[in-house]
Amino acid sequence: MAQSVLCISCPNGISEAIGEALRQAGTTGIWEVSQREWRAFFNGEDGEIAAAVLRLNPEAVLRWETHEPVDWVARYQASLRALPVGRRFVILPSPDMENPWPGRIPLQLVPGMAFGTGEHFTTASCLRALETLPQVPPSVFDLGCGTGILSAAAWKLGARRVLACDVDPEACAVSRETARVNATPFEIVEGSADGVDERFSCIFANILAQTLVELMPVIRKCMLTGGALIGSGILVELGEEVLNAASLQGLRLIQRRTDGEWWTFLWRTS
Ligand SMILES: C[S@@+](CC[C@H](N)C(=O)[O-])C[C@H]1O[C@@H](n2cnc3c(N)ncnc32)[C@H](O)[C@@H]1O
């Protein structure tokens, strides 16, 4: 069925009262194009809706349009592309997508609100840093796991003790699903590094710079001798602060990567 769209434009801004009136009139969705221009979707035109908007704002300019229905899910699915990352990995944005690069290790994403689709520099550069380690780390701690994509990658490379944690329960739920669809049974706990009493050969910490600085002493305690820390999510202007915090813990900087906005650092215990 075609959709009726009420195009509303108010030079003096659109108030929340209009939003409420549209909802009461049964809108199926509102697109806030700007503070002065909205589109409200309905199953048919109704002059009373326009009249109600005009009563609330006599300066409103209104126009009805008819749109053919769009299958947004199909459009979204068609827009999804496999994403090669580094030399070894390819990220498949939906679990049923075939791997167009059979020579690369597939990492399947699951739908969810958690951060970590691989498109962001901070995630991709963690995967690149992982690839540069001289050997596959036997044990990995993914601090702030988001979707769990880094944990799945570490497991698929050959790590057999992988612990992921996140303070966000939604991220933990998405990570559990990531572990399932990738057949990478890493452990997921809700919480942060201070609840972890274990040492690892590699730690990912793609969290914000300030969190990294605060957690640096705790992270250091979770590193095995000779272990690696891959720290990311660090805005360039905060890089020095994080480097100082790592240096205070006796960590040696091995690599640095940037896209001009973010840093990813790789340290080792000395
Ligand atoms: C930028 S995302 C990174 C996700 C994923 N590791 C990646 O590289 O794509 C940061 C994640 O860290 C989590 N986080 C933030 N502060 C944290 C903390 N103190 N302890 C554990 N997780 C934390 C957030 O909930 C978020 O999911």
The ligand as an SDF file (V2000), in Angstrom:
LIG
                    3D

 27 29  0  0  0  0  0  0  0  0999 V2000
   35.0250    1.4510   21.2620 C   0  0  0  0  0  0  0  0  0  0  0  0
   34.1260    0.0820   21.8450 S   0  0  0  0  0  0  0  0  0  0  0  0
   35.2050   -1.2210   21.3120 C   0  0  0  0  0  0  0  0  0  0  0  0
   34.5000   -2.4830   20.9510 C   0  0  0  0  0  0  0  0  0  0  0  0
   35.3960   -3.5720   20.3470 C   0  0  0  0  0  0  0  0  0  0  0  0
   36.3850   -4.0340   21.2930 N   0  0  0  0  0  0  0  0  0  0  0  0
   36.0970   -3.0970   19.0950 C   0  0  0  0  0  0  0  0  0  0  0  0
   37.3170   -2.9820   19.0960 O   0  0  0  0  0  0  0  0  0  0  0  0
   35.4040   -2.8230   18.1090 O   0  0  0  0  0  0  0  0  0  0  0  0
   34.4480    0.2170   23.5660 C   0  0  0  0  0  0  0  0  0  0  0  0
   33.6580   -0.7430   24.4390 C   0  0  0  0  0  0  0  0  0  0  0  0
   34.2130   -0.6540   25.7520 O   0  0  0  0  0  0  0  0  0  0  0  0
   33.1740   -0.7350   26.7060 C   0  0  0  0  0  0  0  0  0  0  0  0
   33.7150   -0.1030   27.9290 N   0  0  0  0  0  0  0  0  0  0  0  0
   33.8470    1.2070   28.1940 C   0  0  0  0  0  0  0  0  0  0  0  0
   34.4370    1.3770   29.3910 N   0  0  0  0  0  0  0  0  0  0  0  0
   34.6790    0.1420   29.8850 C   0  0  0  0  0  0  0  0  0  0  0  0
   35.2740   -0.3510   31.0800 C   0  0  0  0  0  0  0  0  0  0  0  0
   35.7320    0.4680   32.0430 N   0  0  0  0  0  0  0  0  0  0  0  0
   35.3680   -1.6820   31.2570 N   0  0  0  0  0  0  0  0  0  0  0  0
   34.8850   -2.5390   30.3100 C   0  0  0  0  0  0  0  0  0  0  0  0
   34.2930   -2.1230   29.1610 N   0  0  0  0  0  0  0  0  0  0  0  0
   34.2120   -0.8140   28.9520 C   0  0  0  0  0  0  0  0  0  0  0  0
   32.0150   -0.0160   26.0470 C   0  0  0  0  0  0  0  0  0  0  0  0
   30.7920   -0.4520   26.6040 O   0  0  0  0  0  0  0  0  0  0  0  0
   32.1890   -0.4240   24.5740 C   0  0  0  0  0  0  0  0  0  0  0  0
   31.4370   -1.5740   24.2630 O   0  0  0  0  0  0  0  0  0  0  0  0
  1  2  1  0
  2  3  1  0
  2 10  1  0
  3  4  1  0
  4  5  1  0
  5  6  1  0
  5  7  1  0
  7  8  2  0
  7  9  1  0
 10 11  1  0
 11 12  1  0
 11 26  1  0
 12 13  1  0
 13 14  1  0
 13 24  1  0
 14 15  1  0
 14 23  1  0
 15 16  2  0
 16 17  1  0
 17 18  1  0
 17 23  2  0
 18 19  1  0
 18 20  2  0
 20 21  1  0
 21 22  2  0
 22 23  1  0
 24 25  1  0
 24 26  1  0
 26 27  1  0
M  CHG  2   2   1   9  -1
M  END
$$$$
